[in-house]
Amino acid sequence: MIDIWEAALAVLFILILVVLIRLLKGPTAPDRVVALDAINTFTVCAILIFGVAYQETVYVDVAIVYALLSFVGTLYLAKLVGGDI
């Protein structure tokens, strides 16, 4: 049963690597902010998959806190890039 979750984690890891390339080579700052947000979203998904695969509810709590901090960080970066800060 773990094999399905390991495959899903592998796919997420590959997606994170692809988006990481965009983060490093992004031509503009907004591209990099979007790439960072996508990486954070994939990371939240990976944490949730860990929680389901190992049947530990603490991963769900960690994912919720990480998603909240990621959202606030993305908003801050968007304001910073937009010139509002």
MODELLER restraints for C-alpha pairs under 7 A, 6 or more apart:
rsr = mdl.restraints
at = mdl.atoms
rsr.add(forms.Gaussian(group=physical.xy_distance, feature=features.Distance(at['CA:2:A'], at['CA:53:A']), mean=6.13, stdev=0.5))
rsr.add(forms.Gaussian(group=physical.xy_distance, feature=features.Distance(at['CA:5:A'], at['CA:49:A']), mean=6.56, stdev=0.5))
rsr.add(forms.Gaussian(group=physical.xy_distance, feature=features.Distance(at['CA:5:A'], at['CA:53:A']), mean=6.05, stdev=0.5))
rsr.add(forms.Gaussian(group=physical.xy_distance, feature=features.Distance(at['CA:9:A'], at['CA:46:A']), mean=6.08, stdev=0.5))
rsr.add(forms.Gaussian(group=physical.xy_distance, feature=features.Distance(at['CA:12:A'], at['CA:42:A']), mean=6.29, stdev=0.5))
rsr.add(forms.Gaussian(group=physical.xy_distance, feature=features.Distance(at['CA:12:A'], at['CA:46:A']), mean=6.81, stdev=0.5))
rsr.add(forms.Gaussian(group=physical.xy_distance, feature=features.Distance(at['CA:16:A'], at['CA:39:A']), mean=5.65, stdev=0.5))
rsr.add(forms.Gaussian(group=physical.xy_distance, feature=features.Distance(at['CA:16:A'], at['CA:42:A']), mean=6.71, stdev=0.5))
rsr.add(forms.Gaussian(group=physical.xy_distance, feature=features.Distance(at['CA:19:A'], at['CA:35:A']), mean=5.79, stdev=0.5))
rsr.add(forms.Gaussian(group=physical.xy_distance, feature=features.Distance(at['CA:19:A'], at['CA:39:A']), mean=6.66, stdev=0.5))
rsr.add(forms.Gaussian(group=physical.xy_distance, feature=features.Distance(at['CA:22:A'], at['CA:32:A']), mean=6.82, stdev=0.5))
rsr.add(forms.Gaussian(group=physical.xy_distance, feature=features.Distance(at['CA:22:A'], at['CA:35:A']), mean=6.31, stdev=0.5))
rsr.add(forms.Gaussian(group=physical.xy_distance, feature=features.Distance(at['CA:23:A'], at['CA:32:A']), mean=4.71, stdev=0.5))
rsr.add(forms.Gaussian(group=physical.xy_distance, feature=features.Distance(at['CA:23:A'], at['CA:35:A']), mean=5.29, stdev=0.5))
rsr.add(forms.Gaussian(group=physical.xy_distance, feature=features.Distance(at['CA:23:A'], at['CA:36:A']), mean=6.49, stdev=0.5))
rsr.add(forms.Gaussian(group=physical.xy_distance, feature=features.Distance(at['CA:26:A'], at['CA:32:A']), mean=5.51, stdev=0.5))
rsr.add(forms.Gaussian(group=physical.xy_distance, feature=features.Distance(at['CA:29:A'], at['CA:81:A']), mean=6.79, stdev=0.5))
rsr.add(forms.Gaussian(group=physical.xy_distance, feature=features.Distance(at['CA:30:A'], at['CA:81:A']), mean=6.91, stdev=0.5))
rsr.add(forms.Gaussian(group=physical.xy_distance, feature=features.Distance(at['CA:33:A'], at['CA:77:A']), mean=6.85, stdev=0.5))
rsr.add(forms.Gaussian(group=physical.xy_distance, feature=features.Distance(at['CA:37:A'], at['CA:74:A']), mean=6.39, stdev=0.5))
rsr.add(forms.Gaussian(group=physical.xy_distance, feature=features.Distance(at['CA:40:A'], at['CA:70:A']), mean=6.38, stdev=0.5))
rsr.add(forms.Gaussian(group=physical.xy_distance, feature=features.Distance(at['CA:44:A'], at['CA:63:A']), mean=5.31, stdev=0.5))
rsr.add(forms.Gaussian(group=physical.xy_distance, feature=features.Distance(at['CA:44:A'], at['CA:66:A']), mean=6.93, stdev=0.5))
rsr.add(forms.Gaussian(group=physical.xy_distance, feature=features.Distance(at['CA:44:A'], at['CA:67:A']), mean=6.37, stdev=0.5))
rsr.add(forms.Gaussian(group=physical.xy_distance, feature=features.Distance(at['CA:47:A'], at['CA:59:A']), mean=6.08, stdev=0.5))
rsr.add(forms.Gaussian(group=physical.xy_distance, feature=features.Distance(at['CA:47:A'], at['CA:63:A']), mean=5.90, stdev=0.5))
rsr.add(forms.Gaussian(group=physical.xy_distance, feature=features.Distance(at['CA:48:A'], at['CA:59:A']), mean=6.23, stdev=0.5))
rsr.add(forms.Gaussian(group=physical.xy_distance, feature=features.Distance(at['CA:48:A'], at['CA:60:A']), mean=5.80, stdev=0.5))
rsr.add(forms.Gaussian(group=physical.xy_distance, feature=features.Distance(at['CA:48:A'], at['CA:63:A']), mean=6.40, stdev=0.5))
rsr.add(forms.Gaussian(group=physical.xy_distance, feature=features.Distance(at['CA:50:A'], at['CA:59:A']), mean=6.95, stdev=0.5))
rsr.add(forms.Gaussian(group=physical.xy_distance, feature=features.Distance(at['CA:51:A'], at['CA:57:A']), mean=6.06, stdev=0.5))
rsr.add(forms.Gaussian(group=physical.xy_distance, feature=features.Distance(at['CA:51:A'], at['CA:59:A']), mean=4.87, stdev=0.5))
rsr.add(forms.Gaussian(group=physical.xy_distance, feature=features.Distance(at['CA:51:A'], at['CA:60:A']), mean=6.26, stdev=0.5))
rsr.add(forms.Gaussian(group=physical.xy_distance, feature=features.Distance(at['CA:79:A'], at['CA:85:A']), mean=6.05, stdev=0.5))
